[in-house]
Every structure is written in C-alpha cells, then in structure tokens.
Amino acid sequence: MATIGDVARVAGVSRSTASYALSGKRAISLEVRQRVDEAVRELGYTPNAGARALATAQTHVLGLLVQFLEDEFAPAMLQYMLGVSNVARELGYDILMVTDPDGAGSLERITDSRMVDGVILLNVADDDLRLPVLRTASQPSALVGLPADCTGLDVFDLDFAEAGRVMVDHLADLGHREVVLISQPEHVVERGGAYVWRLRDAALAQAAARGVLLHAVYGEAQQPAVGRCLNDVLDRFPTSTGLLVHNEAAAVALPAVLQARGLTSPADLSVIGRYSDEFARTFSLPYSSIDSAPDRLGRMAVRQVVRRIENPGLHEPHVVRFIPPELVDRASTAQARSR
C-alpha cells in the first residue's frame, strides 16, 4: 500500500511538501501540486483517515440521516440518497448513512463524537425532532425538505405548492373540468410530511380558481393495496378526465391498472405524475411529470455544507431555496374528452 513517502518520492518533493499539497494547509505552486496529484493517481494513494483527522481536525465524512419508511416508496428515497452521495464523492467526502429510528439520538451521537464534518438530513417532518440537535451542533448541516421552522438552517426543496398549481393549470388549459389528485398515504401526512399538503392545498385552491372539480384522495405505498386504490379511484370518479399522481408507488402501478381496464393515456385519461426523470426511466413510466429533481437538491445541499466546512470563518445567513417545478412532457395529456 502506497504511503505519503512514496508519493513524495515519485513527485520529486519532500514528504512535508507532498503532505501540504494534499491538505491545502500551505500555499504550494500549481506545478508542484500537479506533480503530487499525478503521483497520487499513479500510486493509487489513499490518505489514512485517522491520520488525516488528527492532522486537520476533519474526517472528510458527511452524515446522511435517512429512514426507509413502510408508507413511502423506497426507490423514490434512493434517488435522493444517490444525489447526495454522488456529489459528496466528487468533492472528496465519504458518506456515513444513519438509519436509526431514534434520529435525534443518533444525530447527537455522531455530532458530539465528531464522527462527521457535516450533516445532510432527509425525511424532513414539519415539526422534526432532529432539528434542535442540528441547531446546537458545531458541524454545519443542510435539509432536503422544508420544516415548519427554518430558523438557523440551510433548507433546499422543490416548490411543491407551485408544482400543484402547474399540474392543475396544465390540465385546465386543455379543457379538463374534473380531475383526481392521488397523494401519498395518509400516514405520511399524520407524521408531518408537509410536502403532501403543500402540493394538495395549492392544487385545490388553483382548481377552484380555474373552475375545475378536483377530488383529492390518499393513495397507498405497497402492493396489492396500490392497485386496489387505483381501481377504486377510477370506479368512484368515472367522469374524471385527468389524474394527478403525487405518489411514486401509484405511478409505477398505474400502467398495469389502465391496461387491465382497457384504458390508455391520453386517449381515455390524461396523467401527470411527480417524480424524477431518472425514476421515470427506471420504471419505464410514460407519463408527463413534474421533475422532483433529487439530484439537484442533493447537489445543492452537499455543496452548501462543504462550503461551510471549508470556510469556517464564513458567517453568512442561512438560506431557504426552492427549485421551481419543471413539467417534463411525455405526451400523456390531451384535450379533455368524455369518459
């Protein structure tokens, strides 16, 4: 296994110079830094994490707090995790994934012990019990998801309210006057999944303003309940001409349900979902959708945390930033027709 001494020898510099070039603790010429970088690549050198932590007081590890909840569709959560881990790797940071149900306790443990340099929080609830710990931790953090109180926090999220308005406007412009919105399961709302009611409430208000009758229902997250729910919705609202799907599990199950009923989209039913472009490709979903942009959100959150880690003297106000919704057209909507 290569050592820092091997890197120095191949680069033709002293051991200390090689160390400074890698740590950035002293100014090193670009030419020398390039030689050291080439030696690192040639030798496949990886700094010892323990030694690096002692020398720099940093671990180059980010804590990622996430939970796989039964009432949410796990593949959708994986999209957010990949967005975080990919950009962290690009910036030279490893990920410590924490899935402990005791989120506040595990967060306190990894921050007090300085196991991580920063924290990324997923599964953010409206009144999240982990937030008081984050506010008192010495490490910077960022949330992917909007809580009720953003004080002292960097927050990044999709503008779900605007997404609801965009979905309704798109169908209203096509002449649809009765549509159904399928949201996440009711349990997600009960535990504080604000993104569900932010989209739903905005969609209901916009539908009322546009003269559209919008039926808002809760969906399911697992089969066979998902299929039963979709069939029940289509039976209960036989005159609806549009379907807004704010539920990834329902979106995945919908093609088979429509096929079994002899229906096609958009000829019989216009459909708009809310999920990422990568999610649509993974499950071959043919429906137009609002891009949930988990990769962009992960990139924004990680870059903000790393920026604060690497600029400890930076005293900028915390930010709350929304990604505006983008409708990806996959030709699953058309002028309203009677069912």
C-alpha positions as CSV (number, residue, x, y, z in Angstrom):
1,M,0.0,0.0,0.0
2,A,1.4,3.4,-1.0
3,T,2.4,5.9,1.7
4,I,2.9,9.6,1.7
5,G,6.6,9.0,1.4
6,D,6.0,7.1,-1.8
7,V,4.0,10.0,-3.2
8,A,6.8,12.4,-2.3
9,R,9.4,10.2,-3.9
10,V,7.5,9.8,-7.2
11,A,6.6,13.6,-7.3
12,G,10.3,14.6,-6.5
13,V,9.4,16.6,-3.5
14,S,9.8,16.4,0.3
15,R,7.4,14.4,2.4
16,S,6.2,17.6,4.1
17,T,5.6,19.3,0.7
18,A,3.6,16.4,-0.5
19,S,1.5,16.5,2.7
20,Y,0.9,20.2,2.4
21,A,-0.1,19.8,-1.3
22,L,-2.7,17.3,-0.3
23,S,-4.0,19.0,2.8
24,G,-4.0,22.6,1.4
25,K,-2.7,23.9,4.7
26,R,0.1,25.9,3.0
27,A,0.4,27.6,-0.4
28,I,2.0,25.2,-2.9
29,S,2.8,26.1,-6.5
30,L,0.4,24.8,-9.2
31,E,3.3,22.9,-10.9
32,V,4.2,21.0,-7.6
33,R,0.5,20.4,-6.8
34,Q,0.0,18.8,-10.2
35,R,3.1,16.6,-9.8
36,V,1.8,15.4,-6.4
37,D,-1.7,14.8,-7.9
38,E,-0.2,12.7,-10.7
39,A,1.8,10.7,-8.2
40,V,-1.3,10.0,-6.1
41,R,-3.2,8.8,-9.2
42,E,-0.2,6.7,-10.3
43,L,0.2,5.0,-7.0
44,G,-3.5,4.8,-6.1
45,Y,-2.7,6.5,-2.8
46,T,-5.4,7.0,-0.2
47,P,-4.7,9.1,2.9
48,N,-5.2,7.3,6.2
49,A,-8.5,8.7,7.5
50,G,-7.4,8.6,11.2
51,A,-4.1,10.4,10.5
52,R,-5.9,13.0,8.3
53,A,-8.5,13.6,11.0
54,L,-5.7,14.2,13.6
55,A,-3.8,16.5,11.3
56,T,-6.7,18.5,10.1
57,A,-9.4,18.1,12.7
58,Q,-11.6,16.9,9.8
59,T,-12.9,13.4,8.9
60,H,-14.0,14.2,5.3
61,V,-17.2,12.3,6.2
62,L,-20.7,13.6,5.9
63,G,-23.5,12.1,7.9
64,L,-26.6,11.3,5.9
65,L,-29.7,10.7,8.1
66,V,-32.4,8.8,6.3
67,Q,-35.2,6.4,7.1
68,F,-36.8,3.8,5.0
69,L,-40.5,4.1,6.0
70,E,-43.1,1.4,5.1
71,D,-45.6,4.0,4.0
72,E,-43.2,5.6,1.5
73,F,-41.9,4.1,-1.7
74,A,-38.2,3.1,-1.1
75,P,-36.9,3.5,-4.7
76,A,-38.0,7.2,-4.6
77,M,-35.9,7.8,-1.4
78,L,-32.9,6.1,-3.1
79,Q,-33.0,8.9,-5.7
80,Y,-32.3,11.5,-3.1
81,M,-29.6,9.4,-1.4
82,L,-27.8,9.0,-4.8
83,G,-28.0,12.7,-5.4
84,V,-26.2,13.3,-2.1
85,S,-23.6,10.6,-2.3
86,N,-22.6,11.4,-5.9
87,V,-21.7,15.0,-5.3
88,A,-20.1,14.2,-1.9
89,R,-17.8,11.8,-3.7
90,E,-17.0,14.4,-6.3
91,L,-16.0,16.8,-3.6
92,G,-13.8,14.3,-1.8
93,Y,-16.2,13.3,1.1
94,D,-17.4,9.9,2.2
95,I,-20.9,9.3,3.5
96,L,-21.9,7.8,6.8
97,M,-25.5,6.7,6.4
98,V,-27.5,6.6,9.6
99,T,-30.9,4.9,9.5
100,D,-31.6,4.7,13.3
101,P,-35.3,5.3,14.1
102,D,-34.1,7.4,17.0
103,G,-33.0,10.2,14.7
104,A,-32.3,12.8,17.4
105,G,-30.3,10.4,19.5
106,S,-28.2,9.1,16.6
107,L,-27.6,12.7,15.3
108,E,-26.4,13.8,18.7
109,R,-24.1,10.8,18.9
110,I,-22.3,11.4,15.6
111,T,-22.0,15.1,16.0
112,D,-20.8,15.0,19.7
113,S,-18.2,12.4,18.8
114,R,-17.1,14.4,15.8
115,M,-17.6,11.3,13.5
116,V,-18.7,13.7,10.7
117,D,-17.8,17.1,9.4
118,G,-21.3,17.9,8.4
119,V,-24.8,16.5,8.2
120,I,-27.5,16.1,5.4
121,L,-31.0,15.5,6.6
122,L,-33.7,13.6,4.6
123,N,-37.2,12.6,5.5
124,V,-37.8,16.0,7.0
125,A,-41.0,16.4,9.0
126,D,-42.9,19.6,9.6
127,D,-42.0,19.5,13.3
128,D,-38.9,17.4,13.1
129,L,-37.4,16.3,16.5
130,R,-33.9,16.3,15.0
131,L,-33.8,20.0,14.3
132,P,-33.0,21.2,17.8
133,V,-29.9,18.9,17.8
134,L,-28.8,20.3,14.4
135,R,-29.1,23.9,15.6
136,T,-26.8,23.2,18.6
137,A,-24.3,21.0,16.8
138,S,-20.9,22.5,15.9
139,Q,-21.0,21.0,12.4
140,P,-22.8,22.6,9.5
141,S,-25.9,20.9,8.1
142,A,-28.5,21.1,5.4
143,L,-32.0,19.8,4.9
144,V,-33.6,18.4,1.8
145,G,-37.2,19.1,2.7
146,L,-39.0,22.0,4.3
147,P,-39.9,22.1,8.0
148,A,-42.3,24.5,9.7
149,D,-39.4,26.4,11.3
150,C,-36.3,27.0,9.2
151,T,-34.5,29.2,11.8
152,G,-30.8,28.6,11.8
153,L,-30.9,26.0,9.0
154,D,-30.0,25.7,5.3
155,V,-33.0,24.2,3.5
156,F,-33.5,23.0,0.0
157,D,-36.7,21.7,-1.5
158,L,-38.9,21.5,-4.6
159,D,-41.6,24.2,-4.6
160,F,-44.4,21.7,-4.1
161,A,-47.1,24.4,-3.8
162,E,-46.2,25.8,-7.2
163,A,-46.0,22.2,-8.6
164,G,-49.6,21.7,-7.6
165,R,-50.6,24.8,-9.4
166,V,-48.7,23.9,-12.5
167,M,-50.3,20.5,-12.7
168,V,-53.8,21.9,-12.4
169,D,-53.1,24.7,-14.9
170,H,-51.8,22.3,-17.4
171,L,-55.0,20.2,-17.4
172,A,-57.3,23.2,-17.1
173,D,-55.7,24.7,-20.2
174,L,-56.6,21.5,-22.0
175,G,-60.2,21.8,-21.1
176,H,-60.3,19.3,-18.2
177,R,-63.0,20.2,-15.7
178,E,-62.9,17.2,-13.4
179,V,-59.7,15.6,-12.2
180,V,-58.4,13.4,-9.3
181,L,-55.3,14.0,-7.2
182,I,-53.7,10.9,-5.6
183,S,-51.4,11.8,-2.8
184,Q,-49.1,9.9,-0.5
185,P,-50.6,7.6,2.1
186,E,-52.4,9.4,5.0
187,H,-49.8,8.2,7.5
188,V,-47.2,10.4,5.7
189,V,-49.4,13.4,6.4
190,E,-50.0,12.4,10.0
191,R,-46.3,12.3,10.8
192,G,-45.7,15.7,9.3
193,G,-45.0,15.1,5.6
194,A,-45.6,18.8,4.7
195,Y,-44.8,18.3,1.0
196,V,-48.0,16.3,0.7
197,W,-50.4,19.0,1.9
198,R,-48.3,21.8,0.3
199,L,-49.0,20.4,-3.1
200,R,-52.5,19.3,-2.3
201,D,-53.7,22.5,-0.8
202,A,-52.2,24.6,-3.6
203,A,-53.8,22.3,-6.2
204,L,-57.2,22.5,-4.6
205,A,-57.0,26.3,-4.4
206,Q,-55.9,26.6,-8.1
207,A,-58.6,24.2,-9.2
208,A,-61.3,26.3,-7.5
209,A,-59.9,29.4,-9.2
210,R,-59.9,27.7,-12.6
211,G,-63.4,26.2,-12.3
212,V,-62.0,22.6,-12.0
213,L,-63.6,20.0,-9.8
214,L,-60.6,18.4,-8.0
215,H,-61.1,15.2,-6.0
216,A,-58.1,14.8,-3.5
217,V,-57.6,11.3,-2.2
218,Y,-54.8,9.5,-0.3
219,G,-53.0,6.6,-2.1
220,E,-51.1,3.6,-0.9
221,A,-47.4,2.7,-1.0
222,Q,-47.3,-1.1,-1.4
223,Q,-48.9,-3.7,-3.5
224,P,-51.6,-5.1,-3.6
225,A,-53.1,-2.1,-1.8
226,V,-51.8,0.4,-4.5
227,G,-53.6,-1.4,-7.3
228,R,-56.9,-1.7,-5.3
229,C,-56.7,2.0,-4.5
230,L,-56.2,3.0,-8.2
231,N,-59.1,0.8,-9.3
232,D,-61.3,2.3,-6.5
233,V,-60.4,5.9,-7.7
234,L,-61.4,5.1,-11.3
235,D,-64.6,3.5,-10.1
236,R,-65.6,6.3,-7.8
237,F,-64.9,9.1,-10.2
238,P,-66.0,7.7,-13.6
239,T,-66.4,11.1,-15.2
240,S,-63.0,12.5,-14.3
241,T,-60.7,13.0,-17.3
242,G,-57.4,13.7,-15.6
243,L,-55.2,12.1,-13.0
244,L,-52.6,13.9,-10.9
245,V,-50.3,11.4,-9.3
246,H,-48.3,12.7,-6.3
247,N,-47.4,9.2,-5.2
248,E,-44.5,7.2,-6.8
249,A,-45.8,3.8,-6.0
250,A,-49.2,4.7,-7.6
251,A,-47.4,6.0,-10.7
252,V,-45.5,2.7,-11.1
253,A,-48.7,0.6,-10.7
254,L,-50.8,2.8,-13.0
255,P,-49.8,1.4,-16.4
256,A,-50.9,-2.2,-15.4
257,V,-54.1,-0.9,-13.9
258,L,-55.1,1.1,-17.0
259,Q,-54.2,-1.8,-19.3
260,A,-56.3,-4.2,-17.3
261,R,-59.3,-1.8,-17.6
262,G,-58.7,-1.3,-21.4
263,L,-57.8,2.4,-20.9
264,T,-55.0,4.3,-22.5
265,S,-53.3,7.6,-21.8
266,P,-54.0,10.3,-23.0
267,A,-56.9,9.0,-25.2
268,D,-59.0,8.0,-22.1
269,L,-57.2,9.7,-19.3
270,S,-54.7,12.5,-19.1
271,V,-52.0,11.8,-16.5
272,I,-49.4,13.9,-14.8
273,G,-47.0,12.5,-12.1
274,R,-44.5,13.9,-9.7
275,Y,-41.1,12.1,-9.8
276,S,-37.6,12.4,-11.2
277,D,-36.6,11.9,-14.7
278,E,-34.3,9.0,-13.6
279,F,-37.2,7.4,-11.7
280,A,-39.3,7.6,-14.9
281,R,-36.6,5.9,-16.9
282,T,-36.0,3.2,-14.2
283,F,-39.7,2.2,-14.2
284,S,-40.4,3.0,-17.9
285,L,-43.2,5.4,-16.9
286,P,-44.9,7.0,-20.0
287,Y,-46.5,9.9,-18.1
288,S,-45.7,13.6,-18.2
289,S,-44.4,14.7,-14.8
290,I,-43.1,17.4,-12.5
291,D,-39.4,16.6,-12.0
292,S,-38.8,16.2,-8.3
293,A,-35.0,16.9,-9.0
294,P,-33.5,14.8,-6.2
295,D,-30.0,15.0,-7.8
296,R,-30.2,18.8,-8.0
297,L,-31.4,19.1,-4.4
298,G,-28.7,16.7,-3.1
299,R,-26.1,18.7,-5.0
300,M,-27.2,22.0,-3.6
301,A,-27.4,20.7,0.0
302,V,-24.0,19.0,-0.1
303,R,-22.3,22.0,-1.7
304,Q,-23.7,24.3,0.9
305,V,-22.5,22.1,3.8
306,V,-19.0,21.6,2.2
307,R,-18.7,25.3,1.6
308,R,-19.4,26.0,5.3
309,I,-17.0,23.2,6.4
310,E,-14.1,24.5,4.2
311,N,-14.8,28.2,5.1
312,P,-15.2,28.0,8.9
313,G,-14.9,31.8,9.2
314,L,-17.9,32.3,6.9
315,H,-20.8,33.9,8.7
316,E,-23.4,34.0,6.0
317,P,-27.2,33.9,6.8
318,H,-28.8,30.6,6.4
319,V,-30.8,30.1,3.2
320,V,-34.1,28.5,2.2
321,R,-34.1,27.8,-1.5
322,F,-36.8,26.2,-3.7
323,I,-36.4,24.6,-7.0
324,P,-39.1,25.8,-9.4
325,P,-41.2,22.9,-10.8
326,E,-40.5,21.8,-14.4
327,L,-43.1,19.8,-16.4
328,V,-41.5,17.1,-18.4
329,D,-43.8,16.4,-21.4
330,R,-44.1,12.7,-22.3
331,A,-47.3,13.2,-24.3
332,S,-49.7,11.7,-21.7
333,T,-52.1,14.7,-21.7
334,A,-54.5,15.9,-24.3
335,Q,-57.7,17.8,-24.8
336,A,-60.4,16.6,-22.4
337,R,-62.8,14.0,-23.7
338,S,-65.8,12.5,-22.1
339,R,-65.2,9.1,-20.4
